[in-house]
C-alpha cells in the first residue's frame, strides 16, 4: 500500500480524498494555486505545495509542476479526483514514466474510452446497444447528409472531453450548419480537438449511469445505477440512486451491459458507464467516464462501498474482496449540487447534520469564492430507507443549509424536489427546460 499520495485537485473532492487517505493511514500532499493558498484542502493535507498562478492552465493543469511536486515530496501515487487532469491520457502516461502510480485506469484505456467515436464502435463490436449515429464527420455538409439519413432531431457530439461541451441538439435541417460550427469551435477550444459525430437524439429519455469497480484480475462489480436526468446546459443538478424508473429486470440488463463494456475495454479501477433509457425500457450506451464521478456519494450510501478507498486499493494492486452476488443494494440516496451563481465571501455558513446527512464542501466561514474555477461549492447528500423519506430528508436539509454572501441555487433545488414530475419519478432529461 502507498505511504504518501499527492492529490492533483482542489475543493471538495480534494478534501474527500484526503479524508479517505487519513482513514487508511496514508500521508497526503495537496497542491494549490496562488488563489487557493488559504483553502481548506491545503490546511488538511500533511504537506502542501504551490504549483502556480490562479488560472487553471498555470496550476491545476500544469503537468510539469504537479509531477515535480510529487517527486519532491516522495509521493508514490497521484489521485486526480475529477475534472482537470483526471481523464488526460498524457498525464497518466507521464506519471508512469516517472515511476508514479496514477490512481485510475492506464493511459491507453483513458485514450480509448475518451475517444467517444472509438468507444462507440468498441461497444458495437461487443454487443452493447448504442444510439444510431455516424462516425467522425468531415464537415458540416457531411453532417447535413447524414442527419437526413438518421432523421431529426439529432445530437452533435464532440469526440473528446466532457462536461457538456461540444454538444448541440438540432431539431431541423435549418439549424444544423450553425450548430455544427459552434460545437466545433467549442470542442476545439476546450479539448484541442474539434472532431464531431452525430447521434439520433433519443427523446424523451432518462440519463442512467452504472458505477463499477474492476480489478487487475478482470473481476467487475456493478455498484448500482444513478439517475442523472435533471440537468441544465448538459450539467447535472441532482442525482439519485436507485433510479425510480429502473425495474429489477432492466437493472440486471444494465449491469450486464456495463460489465461487458468494462471487460471489452480491459478496464481497471473505478469507472462509470452512461446510458440513455427510453420510456419502453430500451437503453443505449453513451460513453464511459474513466474517473471518479461528482455524484459518487449516492452510490456509496446505497452500496456501503467507499469508492475512493477502493480506487486507491486497486491502484496498489489489491483485488476486490467481494463479488456481484455479495453486493446488497439498499435504501435510497439523493445528491443536490450546490452551485455558486456569482463570486463573493461567505459571511455566514450553517451546515445541516443528523443521521445519513452529508455535505461535501470546501467552504468555511469567511472563505472567498474565486472566479477561476468550477461553480460547484458543495454537494448535499442524504440517505433513507425509501425514496419518499429521502426526498423529505433532502428538503429538510436544504432548508437548514445557509450560505450567506454567495448567491447559490438552493431555492432551485427545493423547487425541483417539489415538482410533481420529480415526486412521481416520471421525469426526463428535458425536465429543466419544461
MARKE-349475 format. One record per residue (C-alpha): x, y, z; residue in three letters. Coordinates in steps of 0.05 Angstrom, whole numbers, always signed. Layout:
<pts>
<pt X="X" Y="Y" Z="Z" rest="ALA"/>
...
</pts>
This chain:
<pts>
<pt X="+0" Y="+0" Z="+0" rest="UNK"/>
<pt X="+22" Y="+72" Z="-12" rest="UNK"/>
<pt X="+50" Y="+113" Z="+45" rest="UNK"/>
<pt X="+41" Y="+181" Z="+11" rest="UNK"/>
<pt X="-8" Y="+205" Z="-43" rest="UNK"/>
<pt X="-10" Y="+272" Z="-79" rest="UNK"/>
<pt X="-80" Y="+299" Z="-95" rest="UNK"/>
<pt X="-79" Y="+335" Z="-162" rest="UNK"/>
<pt X="-143" Y="+374" Z="-149" rest="UNK"/>
<pt X="-177" Y="+425" Z="-105" rest="UNK"/>
<pt X="-242" Y="+439" Z="-68" rest="UNK"/>
<pt X="-289" Y="+387" Z="-41" rest="UNK"/>
<pt X="-261" Y="+328" Z="-80" rest="UNK"/>
<pt X="-190" Y="+341" Z="-54" rest="UNK"/>
<pt X="-218" Y="+341" Z="+17" rest="UNK"/>
<pt X="-257" Y="+277" Z="+3" rest="UNK"/>
<pt X="-193" Y="+242" Z="-19" rest="UNK"/>
<pt X="-152" Y="+270" Z="+39" rest="UNK"/>
<pt X="-203" Y="+242" Z="+89" rest="UNK"/>
<pt X="-201" Y="+173" Z="+57" rest="UNK"/>
<pt X="-126" Y="+173" Z="+59" rest="UNK"/>
<pt X="-125" Y="+193" Z="+132" rest="UNK"/>
<pt X="-171" Y="+135" Z="+149" rest="UNK"/>
<pt X="-123" Y="+88" Z="+111" rest="UNK"/>
<pt X="-62" Y="+115" Z="+146" rest="UNK"/>
<pt X="-34" Y="+148" Z="+83" rest="UNK"/>
<pt X="+1" Y="+216" Z="+84" rest="UNK"/>
<pt X="-25" Y="+267" Z="+34" rest="UNK"/>
<pt X="+5" Y="+323" Z="-7" rest="UNK"/>
<pt X="-40" Y="+379" Z="-30" rest="UNK"/>
<pt X="-24" Y="+423" Z="-89" rest="UNK"/>
<pt X="-54" Y="+492" Z="-96" rest="UNK"/>
<pt X="-55" Y="+554" Z="-139" rest="UNK"/>
<pt X="-40" Y="+624" Z="-112" rest="UNK"/>
<pt X="-115" Y="+636" Z="-109" rest="UNK"/>
<pt X="-124" Y="+575" Z="-64" rest="UNK"/>
<pt X="-69" Y="+589" Z="-14" rest="UNK"/>
<pt X="-120" Y="+595" Z="+43" rest="UNK"/>
<pt X="-163" Y="+537" Z="+21" rest="UNK"/>
<pt X="-187" Y="+481" Z="+67" rest="UNK"/>
<pt X="-154" Y="+424" Z="+28" rest="UNK"/>
<pt X="-87" Y="+459" Z="+38" rest="UNK"/>
<pt X="-97" Y="+461" Z="+113" rest="UNK"/>
<pt X="-119" Y="+389" Z="+119" rest="UNK"/>
<pt X="-63" Y="+356" Z="+80" rest="UNK"/>
<pt X="+3" Y="+334" Z="+112" rest="UNK"/>
<pt X="+41" Y="+376" Z="+62" rest="UNK"/>
<pt X="+22" Y="+429" Z="+11" rest="UNK"/>
<pt X="+58" Y="+458" Z="-49" rest="UNK"/>
<pt X="+40" Y="+518" Z="-91" rest="UNK"/>
<pt X="+41" Y="+498" Z="-165" rest="UNK"/>
<pt X="+26" Y="+563" Z="-200" rest="UNK"/>
<pt X="-18" Y="+623" Z="-211" rest="UNK"/>
<pt X="-93" Y="+626" Z="-205" rest="UNK"/>
<pt X="-110" Y="+606" Z="-276" rest="UNK"/>
<pt X="-121" Y="+531" Z="-282" rest="UNK"/>
<pt X="-75" Y="+524" Z="-342" rest="UNK"/>
<pt X="-19" Y="+552" Z="-299" rest="UNK"/>
<pt X="-33" Y="+509" Z="-238" rest="UNK"/>
<pt X="-81" Y="+450" Z="-235" rest="UNK"/>
<pt X="-70" Y="+435" Z="-309" rest="UNK"/>
<pt X="+6" Y="+445" Z="-305" rest="UNK"/>
<pt X="+31" Y="+374" Z="-312" rest="UNK"/>
<pt X="+105" Y="+392" Z="-302" rest="UNK"/>
<pt X="+93" Y="+427" Z="-236" rest="UNK"/>
<pt X="+48" Y="+372" Z="-209" rest="UNK"/>
<pt X="+96" Y="+316" Z="-228" rest="UNK"/>
<pt X="+153" Y="+357" Z="-197" rest="UNK"/>
<pt X="+113" Y="+366" Z="-132" rest="UNK"/>
<pt X="+102" Y="+290" Z="-129" rest="UNK"/>
<pt X="+176" Y="+276" Z="-139" rest="UNK"/>
<pt X="+200" Y="+328" Z="-89" rest="UNK"/>
<pt X="+153" Y="+303" Z="-35" rest="UNK"/>
<pt X="+164" Y="+229" Z="-48" rest="UNK"/>
<pt X="+92" Y="+215" Z="-66" rest="UNK"/>
<pt X="+85" Y="+145" Z="-94" rest="UNK"/>
<pt X="+17" Y="+158" Z="-127" rest="UNK"/>
<pt X="-26" Y="+215" Z="-153" rest="UNK"/>
<pt X="-101" Y="+217" Z="-146" rest="UNK"/>
<pt X="-131" Y="+264" Z="-199" rest="UNK"/>
<pt X="-202" Y="+269" Z="-170" rest="UNK"/>
<pt X="-249" Y="+291" Z="-225" rest="UNK"/>
<pt X="-242" Y="+346" Z="-277" rest="UNK"/>
<pt X="-174" Y="+378" Z="-292" rest="UNK"/>
<pt X="-126" Y="+321" Z="-309" rest="UNK"/>
<pt X="-170" Y="+262" Z="-287" rest="UNK"/>
<pt X="-183" Y="+238" Z="-358" rest="UNK"/>
<pt X="-119" Y="+262" Z="-391" rest="UNK"/>
<pt X="-82" Y="+202" Z="-420" rest="UNK"/>
<pt X="-18" Y="+242" Z="-429" rest="UNK"/>
<pt X="-16" Y="+258" Z="-355" rest="UNK"/>
<pt X="-28" Y="+185" Z="-336" rest="UNK"/>
<pt X="+28" Y="+165" Z="-382" rest="UNK"/>
<pt X="+76" Y="+217" Z="-353" rest="UNK"/>
<pt X="+61" Y="+192" Z="-283" rest="UNK"/>
<pt X="+81" Y="+122" Z="-305" rest="UNK"/>
<pt X="+144" Y="+149" Z="-339" rest="UNK"/>
<pt X="+167" Y="+179" Z="-273" rest="UNK"/>
<pt X="+150" Y="+118" Z="-231" rest="UNK"/>
<pt X="+88" Y="+149" Z="-200" rest="UNK"/>
<pt X="+24" Y="+108" Z="-197" rest="UNK"/>
<pt X="-36" Y="+143" Z="-229" rest="UNK"/>
<pt X="-98" Y="+125" Z="-188" rest="UNK"/>
<pt X="-143" Y="+108" Z="-246" rest="UNK"/>
<pt X="-140" Y="+66" Z="-309" rest="UNK"/>
<pt X="-80" Y="+62" Z="-355" rest="UNK"/>
<pt X="-67" Y="+118" Z="-405" rest="UNK"/>
<pt X="-86" Y="+72" Z="-463" rest="UNK"/>
<pt X="-154" Y="+58" Z="-434" rest="UNK"/>
<pt X="-167" Y="+131" Z="-418" rest="UNK"/>
<pt X="-150" Y="+149" Z="-490" rest="UNK"/>
<pt X="-192" Y="+92" Z="-518" rest="UNK"/>
<pt X="-254" Y="+110" Z="-478" rest="UNK"/>
<pt X="-243" Y="+185" Z="-483" rest="UNK"/>
<pt X="-250" Y="+180" Z="-558" rest="UNK"/>
<pt X="-325" Y="+175" Z="-558" rest="UNK"/>
<pt X="-328" Y="+152" Z="-631" rest="UNK"/>
<pt X="-278" Y="+96" Z="-618" rest="UNK"/>
<pt X="-313" Y="+77" Z="-554" rest="UNK"/>
<pt X="-379" Y="+73" Z="-590" rest="UNK"/>
<pt X="-350" Y="+27" Z="-643" rest="UNK"/>
<pt X="-318" Y="-17" Z="-590" rest="UNK"/>
<pt X="-386" Y="-24" Z="-555" rest="UNK"/>
<pt X="-420" Y="-43" Z="-621" rest="UNK"/>
<pt X="-367" Y="-96" Z="-634" rest="UNK"/>
<pt X="-381" Y="-127" Z="-565" rest="UNK"/>
<pt X="-457" Y="-126" Z="-569" rest="UNK"/>
<pt X="-470" Y="-66" Z="-523" rest="UNK"/>
<pt X="-530" Y="-28" Z="-550" rest="UNK"/>
<pt X="-513" Y="+42" Z="-578" rest="UNK"/>
<pt X="-553" Y="+101" Z="-604" rest="UNK"/>
<pt X="-558" Y="+102" Z="-681" rest="UNK"/>
<pt X="-505" Y="+151" Z="-706" rest="UNK"/>
<pt X="-445" Y="+165" Z="-750" rest="UNK"/>
<pt X="-370" Y="+162" Z="-749" rest="UNK"/>
<pt X="-327" Y="+225" Z="-747" rest="UNK"/>
<pt X="-354" Y="+277" Z="-795" rest="UNK"/>
<pt X="-311" Y="+314" Z="-847" rest="UNK"/>
<pt X="-351" Y="+378" Z="-847" rest="UNK"/>
<pt X="-420" Y="+410" Z="-839" rest="UNK"/>
<pt X="-440" Y="+386" Z="-909" rest="UNK"/>
<pt X="-430" Y="+314" Z="-889" rest="UNK"/>
<pt X="-467" Y="+326" Z="-824" rest="UNK"/>
<pt X="-527" Y="+351" Z="-864" rest="UNK"/>
<pt X="-525" Y="+290" Z="-909" rest="UNK"/>
<pt X="-520" Y="+241" Z="-851" rest="UNK"/>
<pt X="-574" Y="+276" Z="-810" rest="UNK"/>
<pt X="-624" Y="+265" Z="-865" rest="UNK"/>
<pt X="-610" Y="+190" Z="-862" rest="UNK"/>
<pt X="-614" Y="+186" Z="-786" rest="UNK"/>
<pt X="-675" Y="+232" Z="-781" rest="UNK"/>
<pt X="-684" Y="+293" Z="-737" rest="UNK"/>
<pt X="-676" Y="+311" Z="-681" rest="UNK"/>
<pt X="-601" Y="+295" Z="-678" rest="UNK"/>
<pt X="-546" Y="+309" Z="-628" rest="UNK"/>
<pt X="-479" Y="+336" Z="-650" rest="UNK"/>
<pt X="-425" Y="+310" Z="-603" rest="UNK"/>
<pt X="-351" Y="+322" Z="-594" rest="UNK"/>
<pt X="-306" Y="+262" Z="-597" rest="UNK"/>
<pt X="-264" Y="+286" Z="-539" rest="UNK"/>
<pt X="-276" Y="+316" Z="-470" rest="UNK"/>
<pt X="-339" Y="+320" Z="-428" rest="UNK"/>
<pt X="-377" Y="+367" Z="-383" rest="UNK"/>
<pt X="-429" Y="+381" Z="-437" rest="UNK"/>
<pt X="-381" Y="+419" Z="-482" rest="UNK"/>
<pt X="-384" Y="+408" Z="-557" rest="UNK"/>
<pt X="-455" Y="+383" Z="-554" rest="UNK"/>
<pt X="-515" Y="+412" Z="-592" rest="UNK"/>
<pt X="-585" Y="+386" Z="-604" rest="UNK"/>
<pt X="-612" Y="+402" Z="-673" rest="UNK"/>
<pt X="-687" Y="+398" Z="-687" rest="UNK"/>
<pt X="-685" Y="+410" Z="-763" rest="UNK"/>
<pt X="-640" Y="+420" Z="-823" rest="UNK"/>
<pt X="-644" Y="+496" Z="-816" rest="UNK"/>
<pt X="-603" Y="+498" Z="-753" rest="UNK"/>
<pt X="-552" Y="+444" Z="-766" rest="UNK"/>
<pt X="-496" Y="+481" Z="-800" rest="UNK"/>
<pt X="-493" Y="+536" Z="-748" rest="UNK"/>
<pt X="-497" Y="+485" Z="-691" rest="UNK"/>
<pt X="-441" Y="+444" Z="-723" rest="UNK"/>
<pt X="-394" Y="+504" Z="-728" rest="UNK"/>
<pt X="-410" Y="+526" Z="-657" rest="UNK"/>
<pt X="-398" Y="+457" Z="-629" rest="UNK"/>
<pt X="-333" Y="+451" Z="-669" rest="UNK"/>
<pt X="-305" Y="+516" Z="-642" rest="UNK"/>
<pt X="-326" Y="+499" Z="-571" rest="UNK"/>
<pt X="-294" Y="+430" Z="-574" rest="UNK"/>
<pt X="-231" Y="+456" Z="-606" rest="UNK"/>
<pt X="-224" Y="+509" Z="-552" rest="UNK"/>
<pt X="-240" Y="+463" Z="-493" rest="UNK"/>
<pt X="-205" Y="+399" Z="-515" rest="UNK"/>
<pt X="-158" Y="+417" Z="-572" rest="UNK"/>
<pt X="-199" Y="+370" Z="-616" rest="UNK"/>
<pt X="-258" Y="+394" Z="-657" rest="UNK"/>
<pt X="-277" Y="+326" Z="-684" rest="UNK"/>
<pt X="-352" Y="+315" Z="-684" rest="UNK"/>
<pt X="-402" Y="+260" Z="-698" rest="UNK"/>
<pt X="-478" Y="+254" Z="-699" rest="UNK"/>
<pt X="-525" Y="+212" Z="-658" rest="UNK"/>
<pt X="-600" Y="+205" Z="-661" rest="UNK"/>
<pt X="-630" Y="+247" Z="-606" rest="UNK"/>
<pt X="-669" Y="+199" Z="-562" rest="UNK"/>
<pt X="-728" Y="+237" Z="-530" rest="UNK"/>
<pt X="-758" Y="+231" Z="-481" rest="UNK"/>
<pt X="-701" Y="+195" Z="-446" rest="UNK"/>
<pt X="-671" Y="+185" Z="-378" rest="UNK"/>
<pt X="-597" Y="+192" Z="-365" rest="UNK"/>
<pt X="-577" Y="+129" Z="-326" rest="UNK"/>
<pt X="-506" Y="+112" Z="-306" rest="UNK"/>
<pt X="-477" Y="+49" Z="-275" rest="UNK"/>
<pt X="-419" Y="+54" Z="-226" rest="UNK"/>
<pt X="-370" Y="-3" Z="-227" rest="UNK"/>
<pt X="-304" Y="-26" Z="-197" rest="UNK"/>
<pt X="-256" Y="-71" Z="-236" rest="UNK"/>
<pt X="-191" Y="-101" Z="-212" rest="UNK"/>
<pt X="-130" Y="-128" Z="-248" rest="UNK"/>
<pt X="-157" Y="-200" Z="-248" rest="UNK"/>
<pt X="-216" Y="-180" Z="-293" rest="UNK"/>
<pt X="-267" Y="-181" Z="-237" rest="UNK"/>
<pt X="-321" Y="-128" Z="-248" rest="UNK"/>
<pt X="-374" Y="-109" Z="-197" rest="UNK"/>
<pt X="-430" Y="-61" Z="-212" rest="UNK"/>
<pt X="-449" Y="-19" Z="-151" rest="UNK"/>
<pt X="-518" Y="+4" Z="-173" rest="UNK"/>
<pt X="-546" Y="+55" Z="-221" rest="UNK"/>
<pt X="-554" Y="+130" Z="-214" rest="UNK"/>
<pt X="-610" Y="+173" Z="-243" rest="UNK"/>
<pt X="-578" Y="+236" Z="-272" rest="UNK"/>
<pt X="-634" Y="+263" Z="-316" rest="UNK"/>
<pt X="-641" Y="+331" Z="-282" rest="UNK"/>
<pt X="-592" Y="+374" Z="-320" rest="UNK"/>
<pt X="-583" Y="+446" Z="-341" rest="UNK"/>
<pt X="-539" Y="+462" Z="-402" rest="UNK"/>
<pt X="-517" Y="+389" Z="-402" rest="UNK"/>
<pt X="-492" Y="+395" Z="-330" rest="UNK"/>
<pt X="-523" Y="+352" Z="-276" rest="UNK"/>
<pt X="-560" Y="+386" Z="-219" rest="UNK"/>
<pt X="-590" Y="+329" Z="-178" rest="UNK"/>
<pt X="-575" Y="+254" Z="-177" rest="UNK"/>
<pt X="-608" Y="+196" Z="-142" rest="UNK"/>
<pt X="-599" Y="+122" Z="-132" rest="UNK"/>
<pt X="-633" Y="+77" Z="-147" rest="UNK"/>
<pt X="-670" Y="+105" Z="-208" rest="UNK"/>
<pt X="-745" Y="+106" Z="-197" rest="UNK"/>
<pt X="-753" Y="+83" Z="-270" rest="UNK"/>
<pt X="-708" Y="+22" Z="-269" rest="UNK"/>
<pt X="-742" Y="-45" Z="-257" rest="UNK"/>
<pt X="-704" Y="-105" Z="-229" rest="UNK"/>
<pt X="-703" Y="-136" Z="-299" rest="UNK"/>
<pt X="-675" Y="-72" Z="-331" rest="UNK"/>
<pt X="-625" Y="-64" Z="-275" rest="UNK"/>
<pt X="-598" Y="-134" Z="-288" rest="UNK"/>
<pt X="-592" Y="-118" Z="-362" rest="UNK"/>
<pt X="-557" Y="-51" Z="-348" rest="UNK"/>
<pt X="-507" Y="-85" Z="-302" rest="UNK"/>
<pt X="-492" Y="-138" Z="-354" rest="UNK"/>
<pt X="-481" Y="-86" Z="-408" rest="UNK"/>
<pt X="-437" Y="-43" Z="-363" rest="UNK"/>
<pt X="-395" Y="-104" Z="-343" rest="UNK"/>
<pt X="-389" Y="-123" Z="-416" rest="UNK"/>
<pt X="-366" Y="-53" Z="-433" rest="UNK"/>
<pt X="-313" Y="-53" Z="-379" rest="UNK"/>
<pt X="-286" Y="-121" Z="-400" rest="UNK"/>
<pt X="-285" Y="-100" Z="-473" rest="UNK"/>
<pt X="-242" Y="-41" Z="-454" rest="UNK"/>
<pt X="-197" Y="-81" Z="-408" rest="UNK"/>
<pt X="-218" Y="-32" Z="-354" rest="UNK"/>
<pt X="-184" Y="-29" Z="-285" rest="UNK"/>
<pt X="-204" Y="+17" Z="-226" rest="UNK"/>
<pt X="-269" Y="+57" Z="-215" rest="UNK"/>
<pt X="-310" Y="+76" Z="-276" rest="UNK"/>
<pt X="-380" Y="+95" Z="-297" rest="UNK"/>
<pt X="-417" Y="+72" Z="-359" rest="UNK"/>
<pt X="-471" Y="+121" Z="-381" rest="UNK"/>
<pt X="-536" Y="+101" Z="-417" rest="UNK"/>
<pt X="-598" Y="+133" Z="-445" rest="UNK"/>
<pt X="-662" Y="+97" Z="-424" rest="UNK"/>
<pt X="-727" Y="+107" Z="-464" rest="UNK"/>
<pt X="-798" Y="+100" Z="-436" rest="UNK"/>
<pt X="-802" Y="+29" Z="-464" rest="UNK"/>
<pt X="-743" Y="+5" Z="-423" rest="UNK"/>
<pt X="-694" Y="+4" Z="-482" rest="UNK"/>
<pt X="-625" Y="+31" Z="-464" rest="UNK"/>
<pt X="-565" Y="+55" Z="-505" rest="UNK"/>
<pt X="-492" Y="+65" Z="-488" rest="UNK"/>
<pt X="-470" Y="+139" Z="-488" rest="UNK"/>
<pt X="-399" Y="+138" Z="-460" rest="UNK"/>
<pt X="-354" Y="+113" Z="-405" rest="UNK"/>
<pt X="-324" Y="+161" Z="-353" rest="UNK"/>
<pt X="-256" Y="+136" Z="-333" rest="UNK"/>
<pt X="-253" Y="+172" Z="-266" rest="UNK"/>
<pt X="-290" Y="+184" Z="-201" rest="UNK"/>
<pt X="-356" Y="+219" Z="-213" rest="UNK"/>
<pt X="-381" Y="+281" Z="-176" rest="UNK"/>
<pt X="-443" Y="+242" Z="-156" rest="UNK"/>
<pt X="-405" Y="+181" Z="-127" rest="UNK"/>
<pt X="-432" Y="+192" Z="-55" rest="UNK"/>
<pt X="-502" Y="+168" Z="-72" rest="UNK"/>
<pt X="-472" Y="+102" Z="-94" rest="UNK"/>
<pt X="-431" Y="+98" Z="-31" rest="UNK"/>
<pt X="-494" Y="+106" Z="+11" rest="UNK"/>
<pt X="-535" Y="+52" Z="-24" rest="UNK"/>
<pt X="-478" Y="+2" Z="-33" rest="UNK"/>
<pt X="-439" Y="+14" Z="+31" rest="UNK"/>
<pt X="-374" Y="+15" Z="-11" rest="UNK"/>
<pt X="-323" Y="+71" Z="-3" rest="UNK"/>
<pt X="-305" Y="+85" Z="-75" rest="UNK"/>
<pt X="-244" Y="+129" Z="-61" rest="UNK"/>
<pt X="-212" Y="+76" Z="-16" rest="UNK"/>
<pt X="-224" Y="+23" Z="-68" rest="UNK"/>
<pt X="-194" Y="+67" Z="-122" rest="UNK"/>
<pt X="-131" Y="+71" Z="-80" rest="UNK"/>
<pt X="-130" Y="-4" Z="-64" rest="UNK"/>
<pt X="-139" Y="-25" Z="-136" rest="UNK"/>
<pt X="-84" Y="+23" Z="-159" rest="UNK"/>
<pt X="-39" Y="-11" Z="-107" rest="UNK"/>
<pt X="-54" Y="-79" Z="-136" rest="UNK"/>
<pt X="-106" Y="-102" Z="-85" rest="UNK"/>
<pt X="-160" Y="-149" Z="-112" rest="UNK"/>
<pt X="-234" Y="-137" Z="-99" rest="UNK"/>
<pt X="-254" Y="-178" Z="-39" rest="UNK"/>
<pt X="-328" Y="-182" Z="-58" rest="UNK"/>
<pt X="-366" Y="-204" Z="-120" rest="UNK"/>
<pt X="-431" Y="-182" Z="-153" rest="UNK"/>
<pt X="-470" Y="-234" Z="-114" rest="UNK"/>
<pt X="-442" Y="-208" Z="-48" rest="UNK"/>
<pt X="-468" Y="-138" Z="-61" rest="UNK"/>
<pt X="-531" Y="-116" Z="-25" rest="UNK"/>
<pt X="-561" Y="-50" Z="-50" rest="UNK"/>
<pt X="-608" Y="-18" Z="+0" rest="UNK"/>
<pt X="-648" Y="+45" Z="+12" rest="UNK"/>
<pt X="-648" Y="+109" Z="-29" rest="UNK"/>
<pt X="-599" Y="+167" Z="-35" rest="UNK"/>
<pt X="-604" Y="+236" Z="-66" rest="UNK"/>
<pt X="-550" Y="+287" Z="-81" rest="UNK"/>
<pt X="-562" Y="+361" Z="-95" rest="UNK"/>
<pt X="-505" Y="+400" Z="-126" rest="UNK"/>
<pt X="-499" Y="+468" Z="-93" rest="UNK"/>
<pt X="-471" Y="+517" Z="-145" rest="UNK"/>
<pt X="-447" Y="+588" Z="-135" rest="UNK"/>
<pt X="-483" Y="+638" Z="-180" rest="UNK"/>
<pt X="-431" Y="+692" Z="-171" rest="UNK"/>
<pt X="-368" Y="+706" Z="-131" rest="UNK"/>
<pt X="-361" Y="+733" Z="-60" rest="UNK"/>
<pt X="-343" Y="+717" Z="+12" rest="UNK"/>
<pt X="-380" Y="+670" Z="+58" rest="UNK"/>
<pt X="-408" Y="+715" Z="+113" rest="UNK"/>
<pt X="-447" Y="+661" Z="+149" rest="UNK"/>
<pt X="-447" Y="+585" Z="+140" rest="UNK"/>
<pt X="-493" Y="+535" Z="+172" rest="UNK"/>
<pt X="-487" Y="+462" Z="+151" rest="UNK"/>
<pt X="-544" Y="+412" Z="+164" rest="UNK"/>
<pt X="-528" Y="+349" Z="+203" rest="UNK"/>
<pt X="-564" Y="+288" Z="+230" rest="UNK"/>
<pt X="-566" Y="+214" Z="+212" rest="UNK"/>
<pt X="-548" Y="+200" Z="+140" rest="UNK"/>
<pt X="-538" Y="+273" Z="+120" rest="UNK"/>
<pt X="-472" Y="+291" Z="+87" rest="UNK"/>
<pt X="-447" Y="+358" Z="+59" rest="UNK"/>
<pt X="-383" Y="+351" Z="+18" rest="UNK"/>
<pt X="-353" Y="+421" Z="+12" rest="UNK"/>
<pt X="-291" Y="+463" Z="+19" rest="UNK"/>
<pt X="-330" Y="+523" Z="+47" rest="UNK"/>
<pt X="-315" Y="+554" Z="+114" rest="UNK"/>
<pt X="-332" Y="+619" Z="+148" rest="UNK"/>
<pt X="-302" Y="+680" Z="+113" rest="UNK"/>
<pt X="-274" Y="+639" Z="+54" rest="UNK"/>
<pt X="-276" Y="+672" Z="-14" rest="UNK"/>
<pt X="-303" Y="+641" Z="-77" rest="UNK"/>
<pt X="-258" Y="+659" Z="-136" rest="UNK"/>
<pt X="-279" Y="+665" Z="-209" rest="UNK"/>
<pt X="-225" Y="+619" Z="-235" rest="UNK"/>
<pt X="-256" Y="+551" Z="-225" rest="UNK"/>
<pt X="-320" Y="+510" Z="-230" rest="UNK"/>
<pt X="-383" Y="+537" Z="-196" rest="UNK"/>
<pt X="-394" Y="+475" Z="-153" rest="UNK"/>
<pt X="-386" Y="+496" Z="-80" rest="UNK"/>
<pt X="-416" Y="+435" Z="-45" rest="UNK"/>
<pt X="-456" Y="+371" Z="-51" rest="UNK"/>
<pt X="-512" Y="+356" Z="-3" rest="UNK"/>
<pt X="-526" Y="+281" Z="+2" rest="UNK"/>
<pt X="-578" Y="+244" Z="+42" rest="UNK"/>
<pt X="-597" Y="+171" Z="+52" rest="UNK"/>
<pt X="-661" Y="+139" Z="+76" rest="UNK"/>
<pt X="-697" Y="+72" Z="+74" rest="UNK"/>
<pt X="-745" Y="+95" Z="+19" rest="UNK"/>
<pt X="-745" Y="+147" Z="-37" rest="UNK"/>
<pt X="-803" Y="+185" Z="-5" rest="UNK"/>
<pt X="-765" Y="+191" Z="+61" rest="UNK"/>
<pt X="-702" Y="+212" Z="+24" rest="UNK"/>
<pt X="-740" Y="+268" Z="-11" rest="UNK"/>
<pt X="-767" Y="+294" Z="+55" rest="UNK"/>
<pt X="-698" Y="+289" Z="+87" rest="UNK"/>
<pt X="-666" Y="+328" Z="+30" rest="UNK"/>
<pt X="-719" Y="+382" Z="+34" rest="UNK"/>
<pt X="-706" Y="+389" Z="+108" rest="UNK"/>
<pt X="-630" Y="+391" Z="+98" rest="UNK"/>
<pt X="-635" Y="+443" Z="+43" rest="UNK"/>
<pt X="-677" Y="+487" Z="+88" rest="UNK"/>
<pt X="-623" Y="+482" Z="+141" rest="UNK"/>
<pt X="-566" Y="+497" Z="+94" rest="UNK"/>
<pt X="-547" Y="+571" Z="+98" rest="UNK"/>
<pt X="-493" Y="+602" Z="+55" rest="UNK"/>
<pt X="-496" Y="+677" Z="+63" rest="UNK"/>
<pt X="-452" Y="+721" Z="+18" rest="UNK"/>
<pt X="-451" Y="+674" Z="-42" rest="UNK"/>
<pt X="-511" Y="+673" Z="-90" rest="UNK"/>
<pt X="-529" Y="+600" Z="-99" rest="UNK"/>
<pt X="-582" Y="+551" Z="-125" rest="UNK"/>
<pt X="-611" Y="+523" Z="-60" rest="UNK"/>
<pt X="-680" Y="+550" Z="-78" rest="UNK"/>
<pt X="-677" Y="+519" Z="-146" rest="UNK"/>
<pt X="-663" Y="+451" Z="-115" rest="UNK"/>
<pt X="-723" Y="+459" Z="-68" rest="UNK"/>
<pt X="-766" Y="+475" Z="-129" rest="UNK"/>
<pt X="-743" Y="+412" Z="-163" rest="UNK"/>
<pt X="-760" Y="+369" Z="-103" rest="UNK"/>
<pt X="-830" Y="+399" Z="-100" rest="UNK"/>
<pt X="-845" Y="+386" Z="-174" rest="UNK"/>
<pt X="-898" Y="+333" Z="-185" rest="UNK"/>
<pt X="-857" Y="+301" Z="-241" rest="UNK"/>
<pt X="-797" Y="+292" Z="-195" rest="UNK"/>
<pt X="-841" Y="+266" Z="-139" rest="UNK"/>
<pt X="-871" Y="+214" Z="-185" rest="UNK"/>
<pt X="-804" Y="+194" Z="-215" rest="UNK"/>
<pt X="-833" Y="+207" Z="-285" rest="UNK"/>
<pt X="-782" Y="+257" Z="-309" rest="UNK"/>
<pt X="-732" Y="+260" Z="-366" rest="UNK"/>
<pt X="-671" Y="+300" Z="-389" rest="UNK"/>
<pt X="-716" Y="+357" Z="-412" rest="UNK"/>
<pt X="-741" Y="+368" Z="-341" rest="UNK"/>
<pt X="-707" Y="+436" Z="-331" rest="UNK"/>
<pt X="-729" Y="+462" Z="-399" rest="UNK"/>
<pt X="-802" Y="+449" Z="-381" rest="UNK"/>
</pts>
